[in-house]
Amino acid sequence: MRYVKIPKERIGVLIGHNGKVRKEIEERSGIKLFIDSETGEVQIDDSNAKDPLMPLKVENIVRAIGRGFSPEHAFLLFDDDMYFLLFDLREYVGKRESHIRRVKSRIIGRDGRTKHFIEHITDSHISVYGHTVSVITSLEYLEAVKTAIEMLINGSKHDTVYRYLQRKKKEIEFESLSR
C-alpha cells in the first residue's frame, strides 16, 4: 500500500466527472485507489499489480494531478519513457513567500514565455503550483529540463538558459540521427 497526499482542491480533478479519471487510472493500471476527500490522502493498493513499475507510475500520476497537471498530461506517465520531476522551491530558497514568488515568476517568465519556451524546445509539460514546480518529460530531455529549471532557480539569466536548451536540443537531435 502506497500513500500520497494531494491538495484538497485537486481531489475533484483526480476523481473526475462521475469518477471518470479515477476509473481510467484503475482500469489502465489494475490498481485500486482509495481517496479521502476530507484529508486529501490517496491510498494506492498495489497488492494486485501485475507490472512491478505500475504502482510507481500510478503514484506519479496522482502526484502530477495533485501538482496541477490535467489528467490528460498526467496520463503520459503511463508510458515507460516519460518521467515526473518535482522541485520543492522551499528546498532551494527557504520558506519566505517573497523568495518563492520571485523564483516562480522567473520560471514562468513574462506572459508565460519562459515556461512555454522550455515546454516547446524539450517537448515537456510544466506546472507551477503552490511552492512546487513539476515537469513531465521524456528520458532524452530529463537532464536538460532538470538543469534548466535549476539554472533559473539559482538565478541564471534567461538568455543563458535558452542558449543552454538550444544547444542541448541540437546535441540530442544529432545523437538520435547518428544511432
PyMOL commands that set and color helices and strands:
alter all, ss='L'
color gray80, all
select helices_A, chain A and resi 8-15+17-29+54-66+71-78+90-93+97-108+110-122+139-153+158-177
alter helices_A, ss='H'
color red, helices_A
select strands_A, chain A and resi 2-5+32-36+41-45+82-88+125-129+132-138
alter strands_A, ss='S'
color yellow, strands_A
deselect
rebuild
show_as cartoon
